[in-house]
Amino acid sequence: MERIFTIEEARALMPDVLARAEEFVAIRADMSELAHDLRRGERSPIGGLAEAKAFEARMDEILGWFDEQGIEVKGVAPLLVDFPAELDGVPVRLCWLEGDAELAWYHRTDLGFPGRRPLG
């Protein structure tokens, strides 16, 4: 069953979301650079195949944490997550996008990101 968040519940999780997002973004950048070097057959100061596998596993763990909390990951580059919620009886998603300092946006569930509005 889908978890439905209040704004307060979602905002209470934001310190954990931001910490995991920061780690995810750093690993994503390292993974991108390492994968590029490996595809080109070049040595990378970041490592080799073993490090790529470790990065991939850690990224999966972080994404799994979001899922365990009931938070939907909508994109990974940039990282975009939604908290299922209701506002005035309307199904919405409280929306956080990589780079946002706080949870300050929502959109109707049926409209998606293009319908994004600031939380009042």
N, C-alpha and C positions, 0 to 999 in steps of 0.2 A: 504494500500500500504506500502511496506517495505521501511523504511528509509535507505538511503545510506549515509554513513558518509565519510567525508574527514578525513585524518589522523589528521589534525588540530582540526576539530570538535570533534573527539573522544578524543583526548588528552585534550581538554578544559573541557571535562566532568570528567576527571580522579580524580580531588579532591573530587567530589561528589561520584564517584564510590568507591574510597578508603575509604571514611568515612562510607558509607553504608556497604561496605564489612567488615570493622572492627567491626561494630555493629552486622552484621549478624553472623560473626564467633564467637563472644562472646556469642550471644544468642544460636547459634547452640550447643556450648559446654555445656552451662547451661541446655539446653533442653535435650541433650544426657544424662547428669548425672541425671537429674530429672526423666526422663523416665526410666532409669535403676533402680533407687531407687523405683519408683512407681510399676514397674513390680515385684520387689522382695518383695513388701509390707513393705518396710522400710521407716522410716521417713527421710526426706531430709531437710538439712538446707536451700535449695533453695526454698522450698515451697511444694505445693501439686498440685492437679488437676487444680485449678483456675490459678496458675502460669503457668502451662504447656499450658493451653489454651491461656493465654496472650502471652507467647513466640511464640506459633504457629501463632497467629494473627499478631504479629509484624514481624515475618519472612515473612509471606504472603505480608504484606505491603511493605517491602523492595524489595521483588521479583517483586511486582507490579510496583514499581518505575522504575526498569530496563525495564520492558515491555513498560511502558508509554514513555520512552525515545527512544524506538526502539532498545534497546540492548537485545541480546538474551542470556538467562541464559542456559548454556549447562550442568552444573553440580553444585551441592551444597556442596559436600564434596570430594574434595576441590571445592571451588567456582570457576567457570570457566564461563567467559562471552565473547561473540563475538559481534563486531560491524560490521554489513554488510558494505562493501566498494567495491571499484574497484581500482585496480592498473594496469596501462597500458591497460585498457579495459577488464581486467580479473576479474570476480567476486571473491572476497576474503572475509575473515573475519579477522578483526583486533582483536587479541586474547589476553585477559588478564587472568592470572591464579593466584589464591590466593597465596600470597607470592611475586609476582612480584612487584617491586617498581614503575614501570611505564608501559605504553603501548608500548611494544617494539617488538611484535611478530605479525605475520600474517600467514594465510594458505589459500590456494585456497579453495573455497567453496566446490568443489567436492571431495577434499581430506580429509578435516577435520583435527583434531589435529595431526595425524601422519605426516602430511605435513607441520608442523609448521616451520617457518623460521624467522630469525631476520629482523625487518624493517631496511631498509638501511638508 
